[in-house]
Amino acid sequence: MNQDAIRDVDDLEDRLSAPTEGVLETMARLEGDLIVLGVAGKMGPTLARMARRALDEVGGARRVIGVARFSDAGSEARLRAIGVETVRADLLNEDDLARLPDAPNVVYMAGRKFGTSGGEAATWALNAYLPGPVCRRFKGSRIVAFSTGNVYGPAASPTGSVESDAPAPVGEYAMSCLGRERIFEHFSRTLAIPTALVRLNYATEMRYGVLIDVGERVRDGLPIDLSTGAFNVIWQGDANAMALQCFDHVATPPRIVNLTGPEVLNVREVAQTFGRILGRPATFKGEESPGALLSDAGRAFGLFGMPRVGADQLIRWSADWLARGGATLGKPTHFEASDGRF
């Protein structure tokens, strides 16, 4: 992958959606259409675009269909412009769910995190209830469902939690995500739905992510909260690629795959690196706590290879983007929230 500075949003989205050789091989084997439920989030558009680009390259008449409410009409238009078909639907609405087109391959990206505190019932409905109706609607399909490393709770190992660790979620968001996994597991077992559960831990690109959160605060002279002293990140383009390749590894009961980068990053050290690059002093508040939400993605690396973009490159790209005033989404990750409240 080109390691030069990312010029603009078009360049960024092109890189985020560039299919790897592994994705091309998976998409060549894929039988039938692919539908992405909850496509309009931060990650969905570039994942759908990567699938479309890969299918175009390997040939065949298979469709990529993106489903969301599309409150931002521009998001829908951009997907249509690159060949992704779109369907406007509220997935919690039974009639909307029933009228979705059939597809033998489903990427499930629907979920709710921010706004959970004070809106717990809505979070549980979307995270833990909705997978049931979705599994019944797509009972003849294969499903790759996104989850989160938050289900583990603070890692017992300094290298991060592994897939065999018992979940110990902290807070209602993380508990509802474990609920989502259990519902997918139930229907995978009872309806024989081949499924993969992707426990993602902080995908990042230039417009959002933990690195952007830290870099913005350094740039703007704001203190960095050390309540959570360490974190993992993965370049969103690598996360897209590995998630799509999970169609080769669905199983009954579901196969769980941690998805993150290989590095355990220290918040203080990352902030100081941003400070050196941006020419601004990094300041801090609070003290590092012993626990952090860390995942070990060794299983994913064994299946898909190592990420193309490492943390050092991501930091350099992020600092350059912020220094040039590149656009951001204004959606902080709140990675420092050690109490599980979002």
KEKEMAR-54878 format. One record per residue (C-alpha): residue in three letters; y negated, z negated, x. Coordinates in nm, 2 decimals, padded with zeros to 4 digits. Example, Ala and Ser with C-alpha at 12.3 -4.5 7.8 and 13.67 -1.06 7.14 Angstrom:
KEKEMAR-54878
  rest      yy      zz      xx
   ALA   00.45  -00.78   01.23
   SER   00.11  -00.71   01.37
//
This chain:
KEKEMAR-54878
  rest      yy      zz      xx
   MET   00.00   00.00   00.00
   ASN  -00.36   00.08   00.11
   GLN  -00.49  -00.25   00.26
   ASP  -00.86  -00.13   00.27
   ALA  -01.12  -00.31   00.05
   ILE  -01.09  -00.24  -00.32
   ARG  -01.38  -00.02  -00.42
   ASP  -01.43  -00.07  -00.79
   VAL  -01.25  -00.15  -01.11
   ASP  -01.09   00.20  -01.13
   ASP  -00.95   00.16  -00.78
   LEU  -00.83  -00.19  -00.87
   GLU  -00.65  -00.08  -01.18
   ASP  -00.49   00.21  -01.00
   ARG  -00.35  -00.02  -00.74
   LEU  -00.23  -00.28  -00.99
   SER  -00.04  -00.01  -01.18
   ALA   00.11   00.18  -00.89
   PRO   00.49   00.18  -00.94
   THR   00.71   00.08  -00.65
   GLU   01.03   00.26  -00.55
   GLY   01.22  -00.02  -00.73
   VAL   01.03   00.03  -01.05
   LEU   01.09   00.41  -01.03
   GLU   01.46   00.34  -00.99
   THR   01.46   00.10  -01.29
   MET   01.27   00.33  -01.51
   ALA   01.49   00.62  -01.42
   ARG   01.79   00.41  -01.55
   LEU   01.60   00.29  -01.86
   GLU   01.75   00.42  -02.19
   GLY   01.50   00.47  -02.47
   ASP   01.14   00.36  -02.53
   LEU   00.97   00.04  -02.40
   ILE   00.74  -00.18  -02.62
   VAL   00.51  -00.44  -02.48
   LEU   00.43  -00.72  -02.73
   GLY   00.10  -00.88  -02.65
   VAL  -00.02  -00.60  -02.43
   ALA  -00.39  -00.68  -02.45
   GLY  -00.40  -00.98  -02.23
   LYS  -00.50  -01.00  -01.86
   MET  -00.18  -00.86  -01.73
   GLY  -00.04  -00.64  -02.01
   PRO  -00.26  -00.33  -01.96
   THR  -00.17  -00.27  -01.60
   LEU   00.20  -00.35  -01.66
   ALA   00.21  -00.09  -01.95
   ARG   00.03   00.16  -01.73
   MET   00.28   00.10  -01.44
   ALA   00.57   00.17  -01.68
   ARG   00.39   00.48  -01.81
   ARG   00.32   00.61  -01.46
   ALA   00.68   00.55  -01.35
   LEU   00.83   00.72  -01.66
   ASP   00.61   01.01  -01.61
   GLU   00.72   01.04  -01.25
   VAL   01.09   01.01  -01.31
   GLY   01.09   01.24  -01.62
   GLY   01.21   01.20  -01.97
   ALA   01.04   01.18  -02.31
   ARG   01.05   00.80  -02.34
   ARG   00.75   00.62  -02.50
   VAL   00.56   00.32  -02.38
   ILE   00.41   00.13  -02.69
   GLY   00.16  -00.15  -02.66
   VAL   00.12  -00.40  -02.95
   ALA  -00.17  -00.64  -02.99
   ARG  -00.45  -00.73  -03.24
   PHE  -00.69  -00.54  -03.00
   SER  -01.00  -00.74  -03.08
   ASP  -01.15  -00.54  -02.80
   ALA  -01.14  -00.18  -02.91
   GLY  -01.22  -00.06  -02.56
   SER  -00.89  -00.21  -02.44
   GLU  -00.69   00.00  -02.69
   ALA  -00.89   00.31  -02.61
   ARG  -00.82   00.27  -02.23
   LEU  -00.44   00.24  -02.30
   ARG  -00.44   00.54  -02.52
   ALA  -00.62   00.74  -02.25
   ILE  -00.34   00.68  -02.00
   GLY  -00.06   00.78  -02.25
   VAL   00.03   00.43  -02.38
   GLU   00.08   00.44  -02.76
   THR  -00.08   00.15  -02.94
   VAL  -00.01  -00.04  -03.26
   ARG  -00.25  -00.30  -03.40
   ALA  -00.05  -00.60  -03.53
   ASP  -00.07  -00.97  -03.57
   LEU   00.28  -01.07  -03.45
   LEU   00.27  -01.39  -03.65
   ASN   00.24  -01.17  -03.97
   GLU   00.59  -01.09  -04.10
   ASP   00.48  -00.76  -04.25
   ASP   00.31  -00.65  -03.92
   LEU   00.62  -00.74  -03.72
   ALA   00.86  -00.56  -03.96
   ARG   00.67  -00.23  -03.94
   LEU   00.67  -00.21  -03.56
   PRO   00.86   00.09  -03.42
   ASP   01.21   00.03  -03.29
   ALA   01.25   00.02  -02.91
   PRO   01.56  -00.08  -02.71
   ASN   01.34  -00.23  -02.43
   VAL   01.10  -00.51  -02.51
   VAL   00.85  -00.69  -02.28
   TYR   00.73  -01.01  -02.45
   MET   00.39  -01.12  -02.32
   ALA   00.25  -01.29  -02.63
   GLY   00.14  -01.65  -02.57
   ARG  -00.15  -01.90  -02.58
   LYS  -00.26  -02.14  -02.32
   PHE  -00.64  -02.21  -02.32
   GLY  -00.76  -02.38  -02.63
   THR  -00.44  -02.57  -02.67
   SER  -00.62  -02.91  -02.66
   GLY  -00.74  -02.95  -03.01
   GLY  -00.54  -02.65  -03.13
   GLU  -00.19  -02.76  -03.05
   ALA  -00.03  -02.63  -03.37
   ALA  -00.15  -02.27  -03.31
   THR  -00.02  -02.29  -02.96
   TRP   00.32  -02.40  -03.07
   ALA   00.33  -02.13  -03.34
   LEU   00.27  -01.86  -03.09
   ASN   00.46  -01.99  -02.80
   ALA   00.76  -02.16  -02.96
   TYR   00.80  -02.02  -03.32
   LEU   00.72  -01.65  -03.27
   PRO   01.01  -01.57  -03.04
   GLY   01.25  -01.64  -03.33
   PRO   01.12  -01.36  -03.56
   VAL   01.08  -01.13  -03.26
   CYS   01.44  -01.18  -03.16
   ARG   01.56  -01.11  -03.52
   ARG   01.34  -00.80  -03.54
   PHE   01.46  -00.66  -03.20
   LYS   01.81  -00.80  -03.21
   GLY   01.96  -00.47  -03.08
   SER   01.72  -00.46  -02.78
   ARG   01.70  -00.59  -02.43
   ILE   01.41  -00.84  -02.38
   VAL   01.21  -00.94  -02.07
   ALA   01.00  -01.24  -02.18
   PHE   00.72  -01.39  -01.98
   SER   00.72  -01.77  -01.94
   THR   00.55  -02.00  -01.69
   GLY   00.63  -02.22  -01.39
   ASN   00.45  -02.50  -01.59
   VAL   00.78  -02.57  -01.75
   TYR   00.90  -02.74  -01.43
   GLY   00.63  -02.99  -01.41
   PRO   00.52  -03.11  -01.06
   ALA   00.77  -02.98  -00.80
   ALA   01.00  -03.23  -00.63
   SER   01.03  -03.00  -00.32
   PRO   00.73  -02.90  -00.10
   THR   00.86  -02.54  -00.12
   GLY   00.86  -02.54  -00.50
   SER   01.09  -02.56  -00.80
   VAL   01.39  -02.33  -00.82
   GLU   01.55  -02.19  -01.13
   SER   01.83  -02.45  -01.14
   ASP   01.59  -02.74  -01.15
   ALA   01.57  -02.93  -01.48
   PRO   01.25  -02.86  -01.67
   ALA   01.01  -03.15  -01.70
   PRO   00.70  -03.01  -01.87
   VAL   00.37  -03.20  -01.87
   GLY   00.14  -03.15  -02.17
   GLU   00.18  -02.96  -02.50
   TYR   00.12  -02.62  -02.35
   ALA   00.41  -02.66  -02.10
   MET   00.63  -02.82  -02.37
   SER   00.56  -02.53  -02.61
   CYS   00.65  -02.28  -02.33
   LEU   00.98  -02.46  -02.28
   GLY   01.03  -02.43  -02.65
   ARG   00.97  -02.05  -02.62
   GLU   01.24  -02.03  -02.36
   ARG   01.49  -02.24  -02.57
   ILE   01.44  -02.01  -02.87
   PHE   01.50  -01.70  -02.66
   GLU   01.81  -01.86  -02.52
   HIS   01.93  -01.95  -02.87
   PHE   01.90  -01.60  -03.00
   SER   02.03  -01.45  -02.67
   ARG   02.34  -01.65  -02.72
   THR   02.39  -01.61  -03.10
   LEU   02.28  -01.25  -03.13
   ALA   02.40  -01.14  -02.79
   ILE   02.06  -01.02  -02.68
   PRO   02.04  -00.95  -02.30
   THR   01.73  -01.13  -02.19
   ALA   01.54  -01.23  -01.88
   LEU   01.29  -01.52  -01.87
   VAL   01.02  -01.46  -01.62
   ARG   00.86  -01.79  -01.50
   LEU   00.53  -01.66  -01.36
   ASN   00.32  -01.88  -01.14
   TYR  -00.04  -01.75  -01.10
   ALA  -00.07  -01.37  -01.09
   THR  -00.40  -01.28  -00.94
   GLU  -00.63  -00.98  -00.90
   MET  -00.99  -00.94  -00.82
   ARG  -01.12  -01.02  -01.17
   TYR  -00.94  -01.35  -01.23
   GLY  -00.69  -01.59  -01.08
   VAL  -00.68  -01.90  -00.87
   LEU  -00.82  -01.73  -00.57
   ILE  -01.12  -01.60  -00.77
   ASP  -01.17  -01.95  -00.91
   VAL  -01.19  -02.10  -00.56
   GLY  -01.39  -01.82  -00.41
   GLU  -01.65  -01.82  -00.68
   ARG  -01.71  -02.19  -00.64
   VAL  -01.75  -02.16  -00.27
   ARG  -01.99  -01.86  -00.31
   ASP  -02.19  -02.05  -00.57
   GLY  -02.21  -02.37  -00.37
   LEU  -02.00  -02.57  -00.62
   PRO  -01.75  -02.84  -00.52
   ILE  -01.38  -02.76  -00.53
   ASP  -01.16  -03.01  -00.72
   LEU  -00.87  -03.13  -00.51
   SER  -00.68  -03.29  -00.79
   THR  -00.41  -03.02  -00.74
   GLY  -00.39  -02.98  -00.37
   ALA  -00.16  -02.67  -00.35
   PHE  -00.07  -02.36  -00.55
   ASN   00.12  -02.03  -00.54
   VAL  -00.02  -01.68  -00.62
   ILE   00.12  -01.33  -00.65
   TRP  -00.07  -01.00  -00.65
   GLN  -00.06  -00.89  -01.01
   GLY   00.07  -00.54  -00.91
   ASP   00.37  -00.71  -00.75
   ALA   00.42  -00.93  -01.05
   ASN   00.41  -00.62  -01.28
   ALA   00.67  -00.44  -01.06
   MET   00.91  -00.73  -01.04
   ALA   00.89  -00.80  -01.42
   LEU   00.97  -00.44  -01.50
   GLN   01.26  -00.44  -01.26
   CYS   01.40  -00.74  -01.45
   PHE   01.54  -00.49  -01.71
   ASP   01.81  -00.43  -01.45
   HIS   01.90  -00.81  -01.46
   VAL   01.89  -00.91  -01.82
   ALA   02.19  -01.13  -01.93
   THR   02.34  -01.34  -02.20
   PRO   02.25  -01.63  -02.18
   PRO   01.91  -01.53  -02.03
   ARG   01.86  -01.50  -01.66
   ILE   01.57  -01.70  -01.53
   VAL   01.36  -01.56  -01.25
   ASN   01.07  -01.73  -01.08
   LEU   00.78  -01.49  -01.01
   THR   00.53  -01.59  -00.75
   GLY   00.44  -01.53  -00.39
   PRO   00.62  -01.68  -00.09
   GLU   00.33  -01.89   00.04
   VAL   00.24  -02.24  -00.06
   LEU  -00.14  -02.24  -00.03
   ASN  -00.34  -02.55   00.04
   VAL  -00.66  -02.56  -00.18
   ARG  -00.87  -02.72   00.09
   GLU  -00.77  -02.46   00.35
   VAL  -00.81  -02.17   00.12
   ALA  -01.16  -02.29   00.03
   GLN  -01.25  -02.32   00.39
   THR  -01.13  -01.97   00.46
   PHE  -01.35  -01.84   00.18
   GLY  -01.63  -02.03   00.33
   ARG  -01.59  -01.87   00.67
   ILE  -01.57  -01.52   00.52
   LEU  -01.86  -01.57   00.28
   GLY  -02.08  -01.77   00.52
   ARG  -02.10  -02.06   00.28
   PRO  -01.99  -02.42   00.34
   ALA  -01.70  -02.53   00.12
   THR  -01.75  -02.87  -00.05
   PHE  -01.49  -03.08  -00.23
   LYS  -01.45  -03.35  -00.49
   GLY  -01.16  -03.58  -00.57
   GLU  -00.84  -03.64  -00.36
   GLU  -00.52  -03.44  -00.34
   SER  -00.25  -03.57  -00.57
   PRO   00.11  -03.58  -00.45
   GLY   00.24  -03.34  -00.72
   ALA   00.17  -02.97  -00.77
   LEU   00.30  -02.69  -00.99
   LEU   00.49  -02.49  -00.72
   SER   00.77  -02.24  -00.76
   ASP   01.02  -02.10  -00.51
   ALA   01.07  -01.73  -00.59
   GLY   01.36  -01.67  -00.34
   ARG   01.58  -01.53  -00.62
   ALA   01.32  -01.27  -00.71
   PHE   01.28  -01.17  -00.34
   GLY   01.65  -01.13  -00.31
   LEU   01.66  -00.90  -00.62
   PHE   01.34  -00.70  -00.56
   GLY   01.23  -00.75  -00.20
   MET   00.91  -00.93  -00.08
   PRO   00.57  -00.87  -00.24
   ARG   00.37  -00.58  -00.10
   VAL   00.05  -00.79  -00.07
   GLY   00.04  -01.13   00.09
   ALA  -00.19  -01.42   00.04
   ASP  -00.41  -01.35   00.34
   GLN  -00.48  -01.00   00.22
   LEU  -00.55  -01.13  -00.13
   ILE  -00.81  -01.38   00.00
   ARG  -00.98  -01.11   00.20
   TRP  -00.99  -00.87  -00.09
   SER  -01.12  -01.15  -00.32
   ALA  -01.39  -01.26  -00.08
   ASP  -01.51  -00.90  -00.04
   TRP  -01.51  -00.84  -00.41
   LEU  -01.71  -01.16  -00.48
   ALA  -01.95  -01.09  -00.20
   ARG  -02.03  -00.75  -00.35
   GLY  -02.07  -00.89  -00.70
   GLY  -01.76  -00.73  -00.84
   ALA  -01.69  -00.79  -01.21
   THR  -01.48  -01.09  -01.32
   LEU  -01.34  -01.18  -01.65
   GLY  -01.49  -01.52  -01.67
   LYS  -01.16  -01.68  -01.75
   PRO  -01.08  -01.96  -01.51
   THR  -00.72  -02.06  -01.47
   HIS  -00.79  -02.44  -01.47
   PHE  -00.51  -02.47  -01.21
   GLU  -00.66  -02.80  -01.11
   ALA  -00.56  -02.96  -01.44
   SER  -00.29  -03.19  -01.33
   ASP  -00.25  -03.36  -01.67
   GLY  -00.13  -03.04  -01.84
   ARG  -00.43  -03.02  -02.08
   PHE  -00.58  -02.67  -02.12
//
